């Protein structure tokens, strides 16, 4: 895919033009991403205070007993959004879902242990050990370039 940026002072707002021989899934995804106006802010509740959580600070987001939690170095926060809603707000280059109930920040991973058959053991920067479910193993391997 080629990307070209043309500076023209006659345009008062940016204009995006896609030239292609066919509308593929990649093209559709690009159009969808460009059209989205989803807020990227994630806020969490801790000690009866609401704080804005910066994405690079998030270590993991998980669902447990009907609630969604976010873990940072500052502690565990309760989130009011569902896991899939949070996933839509997260940077897809930084975060990956590892199970039905958990998303991790790839920049906060210390190591992946591939010795287990059918699953992957993940050690996070805060010492937490979690596992990639079988259903998501291929997605993780693709994200890691394996």
C-alpha positions as CSV (number, residue, x, y, z in Angstrom):
1,X,0.0,0.0,0.0
2,X,1.3,3.4,-0.9
3,X,0.7,6.5,1.2
4,X,1.0,10.0,-0.3
5,X,0.4,13.3,1.4
6,X,-0.1,16.4,-0.6
7,X,0.0,19.9,1.0
8,X,-2.3,22.3,-0.7
9,X,-3.3,25.6,1.1
10,X,-6.6,25.8,-0.9
11,X,-8.1,23.0,1.3
12,X,-9.6,24.2,4.5
13,X,-10.0,20.7,6.0
14,X,-8.2,17.4,5.2
15,X,-9.6,15.4,2.4
16,X,-8.8,11.7,2.0
17,X,-8.9,10.0,-1.4
18,X,-8.4,6.2,-1.8
19,X,-7.5,4.9,-5.2
20,X,-7.9,1.2,-5.6
21,X,-8.9,-1.5,-8.1
22,X,-11.4,-3.1,-5.7
23,X,-12.9,-2.5,-2.3
24,X,-11.2,-5.1,-0.1
25,X,-11.6,-5.9,3.5
26,X,-8.4,-3.8,4.2
27,X,-9.9,-0.8,2.4
28,X,-13.2,-1.2,4.3
29,X,-11.3,-1.3,7.6
30,X,-9.4,1.8,6.7
31,X,-12.6,3.7,5.8
32,X,-14.2,2.5,9.1
33,X,-11.2,3.6,11.1
34,X,-11.1,7.0,9.4
35,X,-14.9,7.4,10.0
36,X,-14.9,6.5,13.7
37,X,-15.2,9.2,16.2
38,X,-14.9,7.0,19.3
39,X,-13.5,8.7,22.4
40,X,-10.2,7.2,23.4
41,X,-10.5,8.1,27.1
42,X,-10.8,5.3,29.6
43,X,-11.7,6.3,33.2
44,X,-11.6,4.0,36.2
45,X,-12.9,4.2,39.7
46,X,-10.7,3.6,42.7
47,X,-11.2,4.7,46.4
48,X,-14.5,6.4,45.3
49,X,-12.5,8.7,42.9
50,X,-12.7,8.6,39.1
51,X,-9.4,8.9,37.3
52,X,-8.5,9.1,33.6
53,X,-6.3,6.1,32.8
54,X,-3.6,6.6,30.2
55,X,-3.3,3.7,27.8
56,X,0.4,3.1,28.1
57,X,-0.1,2.8,31.9
58,X,-2.6,0.0,31.6
59,X,-1.1,-3.4,32.2
60,X,-4.2,-5.6,31.8
61,X,-8.0,-5.2,31.6
62,X,-10.1,-8.1,32.7
63,X,-13.7,-9.1,33.6
64,X,-14.5,-11.0,36.8
65,X,-17.8,-11.6,38.5
66,X,-19.7,-9.3,36.1
67,X,-17.4,-6.4,36.6
68,X,-14.5,-5.0,34.5
69,X,-11.2,-4.1,36.1
70,X,-8.1,-2.3,34.8
71,X,-4.7,-2.8,36.4
72,X,-1.9,-0.2,36.4
73,X,1.2,0.3,38.6
74,X,-1.0,2.6,40.8
75,X,-3.5,-0.2,41.5
76,X,-6.8,-1.8,40.3
77,X,-9.6,0.3,39.0
78,X,-13.2,-0.6,38.3
79,X,-14.4,0.4,34.9
80,X,-18.0,1.1,33.9
81,X,-17.7,-0.1,30.3
82,X,-17.9,-3.6,29.0
83,X,-14.8,-5.4,27.9
84,X,-15.7,-5.1,24.2
85,X,-16.4,-1.4,24.5
86,X,-13.0,-0.9,26.1
87,X,-11.3,-3.0,23.4
88,X,-12.7,-0.6,20.8
89,X,-11.1,2.3,22.5
90,X,-7.7,0.7,22.9
91,X,-4.8,1.1,20.5
92,X,-4.8,-2.2,18.5
93,X,-1.0,-2.0,18.1
94,X,-0.5,-1.9,21.8
95,X,-3.3,-4.1,23.2
96,X,-4.4,-7.7,22.4
97,X,-7.2,-9.8,23.7
98,X,-5.8,-13.1,25.2
99,X,-9.1,-14.6,26.3
100,X,-12.8,-14.0,26.4
101,X,-12.3,-12.1,29.7
102,X,-8.9,-10.4,29.4
103,X,-6.9,-7.9,27.3
104,X,-3.2,-7.2,27.9
105,X,-0.8,-4.4,27.0
106,X,2.0,-5.9,24.9
107,X,4.4,-3.2,26.1
108,X,3.8,-4.4,29.7
109,X,4.7,-8.1,28.9
110,X,8.0,-9.3,30.4
111,X,7.9,-12.7,28.7
112,X,5.8,-15.3,26.8
113,X,6.3,-18.9,27.7
114,X,5.5,-21.2,24.7
115,X,6.4,-24.5,26.5
116,X,2.8,-25.3,27.4
117,X,1.0,-27.3,24.7
118,X,-1.9,-25.4,23.2
119,X,-1.6,-22.3,25.3
120,X,0.9,-19.5,26.2
121,X,1.9,-18.4,29.6
122,X,2.3,-14.6,29.9
123,X,4.3,-12.8,32.6
124,X,3.4,-9.1,33.0
125,X,5.6,-6.3,34.2
126,X,3.8,-6.2,37.6
127,X,4.6,-9.9,38.2
128,X,1.1,-11.2,37.2
129,X,1.1,-14.5,35.4
130,X,-1.8,-15.1,33.0
131,X,-2.6,-17.4,30.2
132,X,-3.6,-17.0,26.6
133,X,-6.6,-19.2,25.9
134,X,-6.4,-21.7,23.0
135,X,-8.8,-19.7,21.0
136,X,-6.5,-16.7,21.0
137,X,-3.1,-18.4,20.6
138,X,-2.9,-17.9,16.8
139,X,-3.8,-14.2,17.2
140,X,-1.0,-13.7,19.8
141,X,1.5,-15.5,17.6
142,X,0.5,-13.3,14.6
143,X,0.9,-10.2,16.8
144,X,4.4,-11.4,17.8
145,X,5.3,-12.3,14.3
146,X,5.7,-16.0,15.0
